[in-house]
Amino acid sequence: MFTHMTVGSNDLEKSKIFYDAIFEAMGANPGFLDPKGRVVYIHKRAMFLVTKPIDDQPATFANGATIGLSTDSPEQTDAWHAAGIAAGGTPIEDPPGWRESNGLRLYLAYLRDPDGNKLCALHR
């Protein structure tokens, strides 16, 4: 359903360090700068971009929004979480682990990036 996700950042250098770490923990390559100055990640036919807002206003996070990222295993989810914390992310909600609801069993971990965007790594 989705082709890409984009988040705003007030500090692209700090964001690149954070996103390089969490995406490398998932097996992706480091991000690259495109001609418009955005940091671009491409992995498993999905694209994720980090950019300064084009309206020259400060980047803010969306309250109530979460960006879900698919991982291959609980171990990869844990590595993603640890890499994110080491690269300046903030752990939020419950620690990484299994959650069960409505017949679904999911392994989840949550972080906020350096700009406050909420991310979830999820293994089904």
WOURNOR-V274351 format. One line per field, one symbol per residue. ss: DSSP state (~ for helix, > for strand, _ for the rest). phi: phi as a letter, one per 40 degrees, with the letter a starting at -180 (. if undefined). psi: psi as a letter, one per 30 degrees, with the letter a starting at -180 (. if undefined). Layout:
ss: ???
phi: ???
psi: ???
This chain:
ss: ___>>>>>___~~~~~~~~~~~~~~______>>_____>>>>>__>>>>>>_______________>>>>___~~~~~~~~~~~~~___>>_____>>>>>__>>>>>>>>>_____>>>>>>_
phi: .cbabbbcacacccccdccdccccccgccdcbccdcgccbbbafgbbbbbacdccgcccbcccgcbbcbcbcadcccccdccccccbhcbcbfccdicbbafgbbbbbababcdcgccbbcbbc
psi: ekelkkllkfieeeeeeeeeeeeefgglllllklfggkkkkkkhglkkkklkkfgglkklljkfkkjkkklfleeeeeeeeeeeefgglkklallklkkkkhgkjkjlkklklffgkkkkkkk.
